[in-house]
Amino acid sequence: MNPARPGTSTALGIDIGGTKIAAALVYADGTTGPLHRVPTPAREGPAAVLRAAADLGRRVVGDASVAGCGVGTAGAVDPHGRISHATDSLPGWTGTDVRAALTEALGVTVLVRNDVHAMAVAEAAWGAAAGAGTALVVAVGTGIGGALVAGGSLLTGRLGLAGSIGHLPATASLGRRCGCGGVDHVEAYAAGPAIAADHARRTGLDTAPRLEDVPAGSPAIAFAAEILGHGLAAAANLLDPDAIVLGGGVLGLGEPFRAAVLDALRAAALPGIAGVPVRSPALGPAAVLAGAARPLL
C-alpha cells in the first residue's frame, strides 16, 4: 500500500518511454512517492505497453485514493489523449488511444501529454523554469524533445507538436534518417543513438556501442554538440525565450559536451539572444510524472 499524504491532493503519475515505464504517487507540491519502474515491452506492441503501464499503476496506487492519473508518453499527443505521431522507439504507437485504454483499465480520470511537455510543466511550476516568462525546455536522449512554456502555461500547438526542436533541419546534409522518418533533422545527428552510430561509422565498428562507451574525445561527440547548439540557436532566434532548460541522458556525456553545445549556440544565435540563460533541469527523473499529474492536483 502507498498511502496518500494526509491533507494533500494525490494523483498517480505514469511515464511511458521506449525502454522503461515509471510510475509514482504525485503530491500537490510536486513531490512524489517512491518511483517504480518496469521495462517497456515495446516490441510486443501497444496493447502490451498499455497493460504494463496499467499493471504498474495499480501496484503503485495500492489502497490509496487518487484524484486521477496523469500520463507522460513518448510521441505527440492530440487533445483527446491519442497518439498523433510517434517514432519507431514504440512500434505501432501512432494512433493509440492511451487515454481511453488507461481510463478503462484504471477506472479513474486520465490525462495524457507528451513526456517532454509534461517535464516542462513540472520545471515551470517547481523547477528550473519557475519564474521565467517564457522557457524552452529540451530533453536530449534516445530522441530529442522540446516544449515551450509561457507564463507558466504549456503551449502545445494545434496538433500537440509545439517545441519539436529535434525535428528542426540540422546544419548538416549527410542524408541521415531521423526516427520520425525525415532526413537531416537535429535528432538524426545529436540524439544518443545517432552519436553512437556516428562514432561506429567513423571508427569502422560493425555495431554501434552504448553511448557511455563512446570516448569523450570522439569527433562524433563534438559534431553532435555543434549540431545541437545550432538547433538550439535556431529555436532561440525564433522564440526569444527568457531561459532554456537543457537536460536528458545525452547531457550525461559531461560538462565538456555541454560547454561545446553552448559555444555553438552562442556562435549561431543573434546578438542579445546569445546571452539567454541555459539551465539544467531541477527535478530529476520524476519531472515527467509530476508534470503529467499536475492538472489533477
N, C-alpha and C positions, 0 to 999 in steps of 0.2 A: 504493500500500500504506500502511495505517495500523497500524504495529506496536504490539502490546500493550506496556505499560510493564513492564520486567523486574521480577520479584519481586512483582507485584501481580495481583489478580484484575481482569479486564476484562470488561465487558459492552457490548452495543450498546443505546443509548437512542434511542427514536423518539418524537417529539411530533407528533400529528396534530391540527391545528386546522382551522377553517373556511376560512382563507385561505392557510395555509402548512403544510408538513410539514418538520420539522427532525430531524436525526439526528447523533449523535456517539458515539465510544467514551467509556465512563464507567469511571473507576478506583475502587478501593476507598476512597480518601479523599474521594470526592465530586467530584473534579476531572474535567474532560472534555478530550478531544482537540478538534481544530477542529470548529466547528459548520457543518454543511452544510444548505442549505435548498432546497426546490422549492415552487412554487405548488401548492396543493391543487386537484385537478380536481373540485371538489365537485359541479358541475352535471352531470358525466358519470356520477355515481352511485357507490355503494360499491365496486364492483369496480375501477373506475378509481382510486379513492383508495387502495385496498389495493395495487394494482400499483405505484403511485407510491411508496408507503411501502416496499415490498419492494425496489424498484429502488434507492432511495436508501440503504437499509440495506446492501444488498450492496456498493454503491460505497464506503460508509464503512468497512466491515469489511475489504474487500480480502483480503489473505492473513493477517490477524490471527486469532488463536484467541480466541474469546469464550465466556463461560460461559452465555450466552443473550441474550435480547432483552427489555428492559422497554419497554412502550408506555404513554404517557400520551395520552389522547384526549379530545376533546370528547364530552360525553354521559355518562350514568350507565352504569356497567359492573357486570354481575352477577358472582357469584363464579366463573363459568365463562369469563369474558373475552368475554362477549357484550354488545352494547349494549342495555340495557333501556329507555332513553329518550334521545332527542336532540331538539334544536331544529332549526329549518329552516335553520340555517347549514350543515348537512350533510344534504341531502335524501336520504331513504331510509336513513339511518344506523341508525335504530332497528331492532333485530333482527339486525344484522350480527354474525357470529361472528368478531371480529377475531383472537382467539387462534388458532382453528383455521386461518384463512386464512394468517396470517403464520407459524405453525408449519410448515405445508406449504411455503410459499414460501421460507422461510429455512433450514429444516432444523435449527433449534435450539429449545431451550426458550423459550417466550414467555409473559410475564406482562403482563396488561393492567389498567390502572386509570384512573379519571378524571384529567384533566390537573391540576386544582387539588388533588385528593387527592395526586397524585404530587409536586406542588410543595410541599405541606405536609410530606410525608415528608422531603424534602430539607432544608427550612428547619428542621425539628425535629432532624435529625441533624447538620447542619453550618452552619445559618444563624441567622436572626433568632429562631426559636422554640426554639433549643437551650437547655436548662436550664429551660424553662418547664414546670411540672407539667401545665398544660392550655393550649392555644393555639388560637384561632380564626384560620384563615388564609383571607384573602379576596382574590380577584383580580377587578378591575373592568375589563372590556374590552368586546369585542363582546357578551358576556353577562356575568353576574355569578355566579361560582362560589365555593364555600367548602368548608372542610374543618375537622374538629376532631381534634386530636391530644392524647392524654393519656398521660403517662409515656413519651413518645417513640413511642407506637404510634398508628396511624391508626384512627379509629372510622368504619367505612364504613356501618353500618346494615344492616338486613336486605336491602335492595334496592340498596345502593350509593349511596343518595341523601343520606346524612347530610351536614350542612353546607350544604345548598342555600339559602343566605341570599338569593340573588337571587329566590327564589320565595316569600319571606315576603310577606304582604299589605303593600302600601305605605300610607303615611299620606296617601293621596290617592285619590279615587274619580272619576276622569275617564274611565273606560271604556277605558283604553289597553291594547292587546293585548300580552302578553308573548311572547317567542319560543317558549315551551313551549305556547302556545295559551290559557293562562289570562289573566285580566283583572286589571289593577291590582296586579301584583306589583312589587317593588322594581326588578327588571330592566327593566320597561316604562317606567321613568322615569329611571333612573340609569346604564344601560349606554351605551356610546358612541353607537351608532346612535339610541338614544332621545333623547339630549341634542341631537344634530344635527337630528333630526326636530322636536323641540320648538322649537328655535331657528327653523327654517324656518316652522313654524306661527305663531309669534309675530311674525315679520317679513314674512310674506306671500311667501316664496320658493316657487317652483314645485317645486324639488327640494332635498333636504337637502344641506348642504355636508359636506365632510370635517370630522371633529371638530376637527382642528387649525386649521381656518379659522373656527370659531365664536369671536367676540370674547370676550375674557376677562370683559368686563362684562355679557355676555348674561344676562338673567333666567333663561334655560333652565339655565345652569350653576349658578346659585345655588339654583334649585329642585331640581335633581338632587342637589346637595350635602346639602340638607336631608333629602330622601327617603332617601338613602343613610345619612346619620348616624342617622336614626331607625330604619332597618333594623338597623344595627349595634347600636344600643342595645337593641332588642328581643332580638336574639340574645345579647348580653352579659347582659341581665337573666335570661334563661333559663339560660345556661350558666355564668355567673360565671367566665370564664377568667382565667388568670394574665396573659395577653397576647393582643393582637390583632395579626396581621401583615397589613398592608393594602397591596396593590400592584395591578398591572395597568396597561394602557395609558392608561386614563382618568385615572390619577393624574399622567400627563404634562401635564395641564392646569396643574399648578404648585402652589406652596405655598399661594396663596390658596384654591384649591379644597380642598386637604387640610385647611387650617385651618377652613374652613367646615363640612366634614364632621365634624371633631372637635368643633366648637362644638355642632352639632346632636346628636351622640352624647352629649356631657356634659349637655346640657339635658334629654334624654329618658331617660337612664339612672337607675337607682336610686342613692341615696346610697351611696358606697363603690365601687360598680361604675363610677360615672362617672370614677373615677381609674384605670381599667385602662390599663396602658401600651399605646400603639399604635405599632408599629414598622414600618419599611419593610423589604421583602424584602432579603436579603443576597446571594442567589446569581445574580440576573440571569436571562437567557433560558435558561440551561442547567438551571435548577432542575427543570423537568418531566422532562427526560431523566435527571438524576441520581436523582430520587426514584423514577421508574419502574423504573430498573435496580437500585436499592439491594438488594432481596431476593436478587439473583443474585450479589452481590459478597461 
